[in-house]
Amino acid sequence: MSDESNSDFNEVRDEADKADARSRRVELIVYAALLAFVVLAIYGFWLITSLTRDVSQLTQEIAQMTRVVDRDMSTIAGHMASMDHQMTDINNTMRVMNEEVAAIAGNTHSMDANIGSMTRDTSVMAGAITGMQQDMWSLNRNVGAPMGMMNMFNPFTDQSGPVRGSPGPYYPR
């Protein structure tokens, strides 16, 4: 029985060693989890306190802004009333400008008619001047040759021969 008891004893011892190893593993896991919980709890506490501090500063700044806006609200209202008056003046000025532009447009139509009339008159004048040019050319051709011959007998003129005339009438394009 000694072998048997020894073997039972060894089995119990193995079981105890295994249980001891399992309990050490569990302890290690529990201690790691506990450490993680403590770290997270400290971090959470820090977040809550910093959030509380930030909210406190925010409320102080909002209170200060409210005091400034309350203090300056009458000035702001005065500036808004002045802007309203200026916008009314701008509106009236724009209305007058609109009427003046309409009058200018009416005058432009009249000017357009006058420019058309001037264009027609200039065209008629150009035709008359072209006719005068043709008549002068014809007169030069008819009188120039006999006068050139007469000039040959005049001692005070150029003796080179007849006076040259223009090459012909000019027709504008």
Buried (B, 14 or more C-beta within 10 A) or exposed (E): EEEEEEEEEEEEEEEEEEEEEEEEEEEEEEEEEEEEEEEEEEEEEEEEEEEEEEEEEEEEEEEEEEEEEEEEEEEEEEEEEEEEEEEEEEEEEEEEEEEEEEEEEEEEEEEEEEEEEEEEEEEEEEEEEBEEBBEEBEEBEEEBEEEBEEBEEEEEEEEEEBBEBEEEBEEEE
